[in-house]
Each structure stands twice: as structure tokens, then as C-alpha cells.
Amino acid sequence: MSVARVVLAGGLALAAAAPAATPEPAAPRRDPPAARAAVRFALAPESVVVAPGETFTLELGVPAAGPAFNGYDAVVAFDTTALAVASAASDRALEGDDMRGACGNTFHRLSAAGDSVMVSHVLLCARTSIEGPARLHRFQFRATGAAGTATVRVRRAQCFDAGRSVATAPQGETTVVIANPNRGAPETPARSNGRTPKGGRP
């Protein structure tokens, strides 16, 4: 403890304790930054109306911002009593716009088995990743059942970035309403023009 010398009358000196220095306020505690949310998958649109035998397209995407990734595996399940996969070929036209736009060189494999279709999709350009919102892949289905309702949903999904797993939330489903095609609106009765028909009364 530092001391100060206090001189009294008569030449005597006494040692007195100096006031303690005021401590500097402690720096505010900073909590570690919260972890970024997982990559959340979704199918679009959320509902669609089709006719029996009609082929339709659903798009797998990431609707909101999240961690960066450069590849993913996803399994999409469907109701086999009402739907079938219309295209299971690894067609580049089925790749989502944001995957194709981020890198001209991609690995893309599509396969169907049982009640599901699986896609493996990777950007092969070095140091290239994407974040949501992003459009990833298109799936084509055909309505094989009669009128009714069926569901297509994301069963499993996992994202990667440079070989490391990225937190992923396999969500999202589409309700497919299979309805008979519209046979036309009922005929509207002709309006009277105020004239008396032949052989009749006004």
C-alpha cells in the first residue's frame, strides 16, 4: 500500500495511508456469439393441385439465411399410392439455379428407390460455397392415383462445407391435391331481350 508523509506542527512527520486508487471498471463480459442457425430445407410450393396423370415439378431450396455449404445429400419421400417419380435421371436441367450459378462444375447424382428419391449435389469449384436463400434442385413427379390428397416431404438432409458437416434441419413438405380436371362452368341461361316469342305470350 502506498503511503504519503504528512508534516505536523513541530516538525514531526507521521506516515499516513494514501487513499487507495479507484480501480478501473471491469470490462463488460461478452458472451460468445450465438451459433448460426442450421441450414433449413423446404419444398416449394407448399401445396399444388394437379389432374390425374399430370406431371408436376417441386423445388428443393433453402428459404432463409444460414451457414455456408458447398454440397448436400437429401432424401425426399412421397406417397407411392398416388405419386411416382417422373424423372430420376441426373439431368443438369434439374439442378437449382443457385447451385448452377455458383459454380459451372458440379457433381450431381439423382436416384429413386421405393418411396423416395435421393439427390447428391456438390460444388466442385475450389473455395466456393453458397448460403440461403438458395434454390437447389427440382423434382418431377406424376400423379398416378385417382382424386385425393398426397404428401411429398424432405425425409433426410445433410449439408457439407469443404468436407465438414454443417448443421442441417430436414424440414419442408408439399401437399398434392389430385382433382378431376375442370369440365367447364355450367351454362348460363340466356337473358330475355324483352321480345314476345313466336306463338307465345308476352
C-alpha positions as CSV (number, residue, x, y, z in Angstrom):
1,M,0.0,0.0,0.0
2,S,1.4,3.4,-1.0
3,V,1.9,5.9,1.8
4,A,2.1,9.7,2.0
5,R,4.1,11.7,4.6
6,V,2.1,14.2,6.5
7,V,4.1,17.0,8.2
8,L,2.7,18.2,11.5
9,A,3.4,21.3,13.5
10,G,6.7,21.0,15.4
11,G,8.4,19.1,12.6
12,L,7.1,15.7,13.3
13,A,6.2,13.6,10.5
14,L,3.7,10.8,10.5
15,A,3.1,8.2,7.9
16,A,-0.5,8.0,6.8
17,A,-2.1,5.7,4.3
18,A,-2.8,7.4,1.0
19,P,-6.2,7.0,-0.4
20,A,-6.4,3.8,-2.4
21,A,-6.6,4.3,-6.1
22,T,-10.0,3.8,-7.6
23,P,-9.9,0.6,-9.5
24,E,-10.8,0.8,-13.2
25,P,-14.2,-0.6,-14.0
26,A,-14.1,-4.2,-15.3
27,A,-14.7,-4.6,-19.0
28,P,-18.2,-5.8,-19.7
29,R,-18.5,-9.5,-20.1
30,R,-19.1,-10.6,-23.6
31,D,-20.9,-13.8,-24.2
32,P,-19.6,-15.9,-27.1
33,P,-21.5,-15.2,-30.3
34,A,-24.5,-17.5,-30.7
35,A,-24.2,-20.3,-33.2
36,R,-25.7,-19.7,-36.5
37,A,-28.9,-21.4,-37.3
38,A,-28.9,-24.7,-39.2
39,V,-29.5,-24.9,-42.9
40,R,-33.2,-25.3,-43.2
41,F,-34.6,-27.2,-46.2
42,A,-38.0,-26.6,-47.7
43,L,-40.1,-27.7,-50.7
44,A,-41.9,-25.2,-52.9
45,P,-44.7,-24.7,-53.4
46,E,-46.3,-25.8,-50.1
47,S,-49.4,-27.1,-52.0
48,V,-50.3,-27.8,-55.6
49,V,-53.4,-29.0,-57.4
50,V,-52.9,-31.4,-60.3
51,A,-55.1,-33.7,-62.5
52,P,-54.7,-37.5,-62.6
53,G,-51.8,-38.4,-64.8
54,E,-50.3,-34.9,-64.8
55,T,-46.6,-34.3,-64.3
56,F,-45.6,-31.5,-61.9
57,T,-42.3,-30.0,-60.5
58,L,-41.3,-29.3,-56.9
59,E,-38.2,-27.3,-56.0
60,L,-35.9,-28.1,-53.0
61,G,-34.4,-25.0,-51.5
62,V,-33.1,-23.1,-48.5
63,P,-35.6,-20.3,-47.8
64,A,-33.6,-18.3,-45.2
65,A,-30.0,-17.3,-44.4
66,G,-27.9,-19.8,-42.6
67,P,-24.4,-21.4,-42.6
68,A,-22.5,-21.7,-45.8
69,F,-22.2,-25.0,-47.6
70,N,-20.9,-26.4,-50.9
71,G,-22.7,-29.7,-51.0
72,Y,-25.6,-31.7,-49.7
73,D,-27.4,-35.0,-49.7
74,A,-31.2,-35.0,-49.5
75,V,-33.9,-37.7,-49.4
76,V,-37.4,-36.7,-50.5
77,A,-40.2,-39.2,-49.7
78,F,-43.6,-39.4,-51.4
79,D,-46.9,-41.3,-51.3
80,T,-46.4,-44.2,-53.7
81,T,-50.2,-44.9,-53.8
82,A,-50.8,-41.6,-55.6
83,L,-47.5,-40.4,-57.0
84,A,-44.5,-41.7,-59.0
85,V,-41.1,-40.1,-59.8
86,A,-41.4,-38.8,-63.4
87,S,-37.6,-38.2,-63.9
88,A,-34.8,-40.0,-62.0
89,A,-32.1,-39.1,-64.5
90,S,-29.1,-37.0,-63.3
91,D,-30.3,-34.2,-65.7
92,R,-28.4,-30.9,-65.4
93,A,-31.7,-29.2,-66.1
94,L,-33.0,-30.3,-62.7
95,E,-30.1,-28.6,-60.8
96,G,-31.3,-25.5,-59.0
97,D,-30.4,-22.1,-60.3
98,D,-28.2,-21.1,-57.4
99,M,-26.2,-24.3,-57.4
100,R,-25.5,-23.9,-61.2
101,G,-24.9,-20.2,-60.9
102,A,-22.3,-20.5,-58.1
103,C,-20.1,-22.9,-60.0
104,G,-20.0,-24.2,-63.5
105,N,-18.6,-27.5,-62.3
106,T,-20.9,-29.7,-60.1
107,F,-21.3,-33.3,-59.1
108,H,-25.0,-34.2,-59.4
109,R,-26.5,-37.7,-58.9
110,L,-30.2,-38.5,-58.6
111,S,-31.6,-41.9,-57.8
112,A,-35.0,-43.3,-56.9
113,A,-35.9,-46.4,-54.8
114,G,-39.2,-47.4,-53.2
115,D,-41.0,-44.4,-51.7
116,S,-38.1,-41.9,-52.0
117,V,-35.7,-40.1,-54.4
118,M,-32.2,-39.1,-53.3
119,V,-30.0,-36.3,-54.6
120,S,-26.3,-35.8,-54.0
121,H,-25.2,-32.4,-55.2
122,V,-21.7,-30.8,-54.7
123,L,-20.0,-27.6,-56.0
124,L,-16.6,-28.7,-57.3
125,C,-15.0,-25.2,-57.6
126,A,-12.4,-24.5,-55.0
127,R,-13.3,-22.2,-52.1
128,T,-16.8,-21.8,-53.4
129,S,-19.8,-22.1,-51.1
130,I,-23.4,-20.8,-51.1
131,E,-25.8,-19.6,-48.4
132,G,-29.5,-19.3,-48.2
133,P,-31.9,-18.2,-49.6
134,A,-31.0,-20.6,-52.4
135,R,-32.7,-22.8,-55.0
136,L,-31.0,-26.2,-55.0
137,H,-32.8,-28.9,-57.0
138,R,-36.1,-29.7,-58.9
139,F,-38.0,-32.9,-58.6
140,Q,-40.6,-34.1,-61.1
141,F,-43.5,-36.3,-60.1
142,R,-46.5,-37.7,-61.8
143,A,-50.0,-38.1,-60.3
144,T,-50.8,-41.8,-60.7
145,G,-53.8,-42.0,-58.3
146,A,-57.4,-41.0,-58.5
147,A,-58.7,-37.9,-56.9
148,G,-57.4,-37.4,-53.4
149,T,-54.5,-35.9,-51.4
150,A,-50.9,-37.0,-51.2
151,T,-47.7,-35.6,-49.5
152,V,-44.1,-35.1,-50.6
153,R,-41.7,-34.3,-47.8
154,V,-38.0,-33.9,-47.0
155,R,-37.2,-37.1,-45.1
156,R,-33.4,-36.6,-44.5
157,A,-30.9,-33.9,-45.4
158,Q,-27.3,-33.2,-44.6
159,C,-25.1,-30.3,-45.8
160,F,-21.3,-30.1,-46.0
161,D,-18.7,-27.4,-46.5
162,A,-15.2,-28.5,-47.6
163,G,-15.8,-32.0,-46.3
164,R,-17.1,-30.8,-42.8
165,S,-20.7,-31.5,-41.8
166,V,-22.9,-28.4,-41.4
167,A,-25.9,-28.3,-39.1
168,T,-29.0,-29.1,-41.2
169,A,-32.7,-29.1,-40.5
170,P,-34.5,-31.5,-42.8
171,Q,-37.9,-29.8,-42.9
172,G,-40.5,-29.0,-45.6
173,E,-43.4,-30.8,-47.3
174,T,-45.8,-30.2,-50.1
175,T,-49.5,-31.2,-50.1
176,V,-50.5,-32.5,-53.5
177,V,-54.2,-32.3,-54.3
178,I,-55.2,-34.6,-57.2
179,A,-58.5,-33.4,-58.6
180,N,-60.5,-34.2,-61.7
181,P,-60.0,-31.7,-64.4
182,N,-62.5,-28.9,-64.7
183,R,-65.2,-29.9,-67.2
184,G,-66.3,-26.3,-67.8
185,A,-68.6,-24.0,-66.0
186,P,-72.4,-24.7,-66.2
187,E,-74.2,-22.9,-68.9
188,T,-75.7,-19.6,-68.0
189,P,-79.4,-19.2,-69.0
190,A,-80.0,-16.8,-71.9
191,R,-81.3,-13.4,-70.8
192,S,-84.6,-12.2,-72.1
193,N,-84.5,-9.4,-74.6
194,G,-88.0,-8.2,-73.8
195,R,-89.5,-9.5,-77.1
196,T,-92.5,-11.8,-77.3
197,P,-91.5,-15.3,-78.6
198,K,-93.5,-16.6,-81.6
199,G,-96.6,-18.5,-80.7
200,G,-96.3,-17.4,-77.1
201,R,-97.5,-14.9,-74.7
202,P,-95.6,-11.8,-73.6
